[in-house]
């Protein structure tokens, strides 16, 4: 059967077999999918628009453009009933990435045309109007005692910490790791500002997410290029990533954000709770977010325990936010003006459009 295939298709199949040995099972499956699309393009070509003699000719600019147009329109789908159904954006990204991997191996060193794809920003999970209502309700909630409803409860301490976290995220757009890294001295005079240490991605501390949006690739691809380990990434994509990185420049070490009055109230109440938690601990405790209760863990036959007031790492912040938000949404369900908040901090952060203060 394989002998009847055009020469270029047989060469591509052999190349994909070699590539598959060095990539993940998922990527190998994707490469074979794109090889199948190439086979259908060449075998159905009646006017010689797709070369059938040599593998390298498949990666000529004109040939790649014809292939891409046909693939995006759905003309190269495997199942007959799906032909002419346009490829969704996610599938186009896969096809484009696989073309880059194939080209890198088939015509190493040659500049190859690859399509540019628009970046689709994630849909905000909380609209600006909902944020305004939620913010006012959060500020009101900060003044009350424990909440309990239908067997679900949220202690005053839990709620105080949670509301302070949410308010700071709404004012700064801080990521999970950035929130966990906050210290007391990041709070400005009178609690008027918060300093956010933007955690630089690997690779010269540039904005990997922003570069990915500009170039139309994944953040993982950007990090691989900037880390100097661009496995199976085309030279064209590498150049585009590096050019975008140079244009954006590095992140500032610390960005200052103004805290609204409601946030100051929430943070002030949390600081009062926090002071009681760390009072009996020896040494300076500088972390803004600390644990509320003593806890223990048994691992490898050894029992360890931690007192209340221990700094929360990123995982601790994630768990504290998630557990608290699940409870708060249950307790506040049906309350006037309350829209359920996302149960993952990243979902809330993506909805925030916070502008840092001008650098001084």
Beta strands, then each sheet from edge to edge (+ up, - down):
strand 1: 147-149
strand 2: 152-154
strand 3: 193-196
strand 4: 255-258
strand 5: 295-299
strand 6: 302-306
sheet 1: 1+ 2-
sheet 2: 3+ 4-
sheet 3: 5+ 6-
end
